């Protein structure tokens, strides 16, 4: 059976953590099937917080390593769902 995971990331300080987060995402790019990012924006301000939603394929070992790397970034909260099909 195939398994798909969806991970939601809340980045509390995009400006501070963007480089490190992008590095982790690039290092694990083989797992990422889709990526969608949100942050509030208006004429005067760009929000320091953001949300990224990722759809992942792969195996438990790869996901565990990816999750561990994400957890090492201060200010990133992780939520996930798994689907078997």
N, C-alpha and C positions, 0 to 999 in steps of 0.2 A: 504494500500500500504506500501511496505517496503522501507526504506530509508537507503542508504549507504553513508558515508562520507569518503573522502580522505583528510588527512591533511599533509601538508609539513611543516617541521620545519627547519629553518636555525639557527644553534647554532653558535654564533660568537666567543665564547671562550669555546671549549669543555673541556679543562682542568679545568677551573674555575667552570663551571656549570654542569658537568657530574653527580655528585652525586645528586644534587637537581633535575635535569631532570629525572634521573632514578627513584627517589622516586615518582615523579608525575606519571610517566608511570606505575610503579608498583601499585600505589594506584588506578589507573583506568584501570588495565589490563583486566577487564571484557569487556571493550568496544573494545579492540584492537584485530582485526582479523589477521592482518599481519603488519610486521614492517621490514623496509629496511633502512639501514644506509650507508652513504657514507662519506668518507673524503680522502683527498689527502695524499698519502704516497709514499715516495721514500727511497732510501738506508740511507739517512742522516736525514730526517725530517718527522715528522708526523704533518699534518696541525692542527692548533688550531681551524679552523672552520669545521663544518660538516653539513650534511643534513640528516634528517630522514623523511621517508615517511610512514605514517600510514593509514591503512584501518580500519574504525571503523563501528561498528553496535551499536544499542542502540536507545535511544530516545532523544528528544530535551533537556530535563532537565539534563540528564547525560552529553550530549555534552557541554552544557553551563557551567556546573561545571568543566569539564575537561579543556575547553578553558580558563576559569578564572584562574585555577591553573597554566596552561602553561604561561599565560600572566604575572603572578607574578614573573617569572624567568627573571632576567635582561639578555639582550643579546640574547633572543630567538624571532625570527620573525615567524609568523604563516600565512600560506596561506591555503585555503580550497576549496573543491568542494563538492557538494551534488548531489546525484542521487536518483531519485524515480523510483522504478520498481515494 
